[in-house]
């Protein structure tokens, strides 16, 4: 089992969505897409623990934690 920090930024496509809104949407959808350019993408496995960090705008704070249900597909 590994531990990961997942950083969430404001939306580039929808300027009205701040980092907190982006994270709420992704978690509400039941998945959090990891770009193929992510350095450790292939090292994410079911059971790994994650903590979510908001990095956009004025908020710079850890806001949620969880356990991965699946690895990268």
C-alpha positions in Angstrom: 0.0 0.0 0.0 1.2 3.5 -0.9 0.1 7.0 0.1 -0.5 9.8 -2.4 -1.3 13.5 -2.5 -3.6 14.4 -5.3 -3.5 18.1 -6.2 -6.7 19.7 -7.6 -6.6 23.1 -9.4 -9.3 25.4 -10.7 -10.7 24.4 -14.1 -9.0 25.8 -17.2 -12.0 25.0 -19.4 -14.6 26.5 -17.1 -13.2 29.6 -15.4 -16.1 29.8 -12.9 -15.1 26.5 -11.4 -12.7 26.8 -8.5 -10.5 24.0 -7.2 -13.1 23.0 -4.6 -15.8 22.8 -7.2 -13.6 20.7 -9.5 -12.9 18.3 -6.7 -16.6 18.1 -5.7 -17.5 17.3 -9.3 -14.9 14.6 -9.7 -15.7 12.9 -6.4 -19.4 13.2 -7.1 -18.8 11.4 -10.5 -17.2 8.6 -8.6 -13.8 8.8 -10.3 -10.8 11.0 -10.5 -9.1 10.9 -13.9 -5.3 10.8 -13.8 -3.6 12.2 -16.9 -1.2 9.9 -18.8 1.5 12.5 -18.2 1.2 12.0 -14.4 4.6 10.9 -13.2 3.4 8.0 -11.0 0.2 7.1 -12.9 1.1 3.4 -13.3 2.0 3.1 -9.6 -1.6 3.7 -8.3 -3.2 0.5 -7.1 -6.4 -0.5 -5.4 -6.1 0.0 -1.6 -3.6 2.9 -1.9 -4.5 5.8 0.4 -4.9 9.3 -1.0 -5.4 12.8 0.4 -6.8 15.6 -1.8 -5.1 19.0 -1.8 -6.7 22.2 -3.2 -4.0 24.3 -4.9 -6.1 26.8 -6.9 -7.1 30.3 -5.9 -6.9 31.5 -2.3 -7.5 28.1 -0.8 -4.4 26.0 -0.3 -5.5 23.2 2.0 -6.0 19.4 2.4 -9.7 18.7 2.2 -10.4 15.0 1.9 -9.0 11.6 2.0 -9.9 8.2 0.7 -8.8 4.8 -0.6 -8.4 3.9 -4.3 -11.0 1.3 -5.5 -9.0 0.7 -8.7 -5.8 1.4 -10.4 -5.3 3.4 -13.6 -7.2 1.7 -16.5 
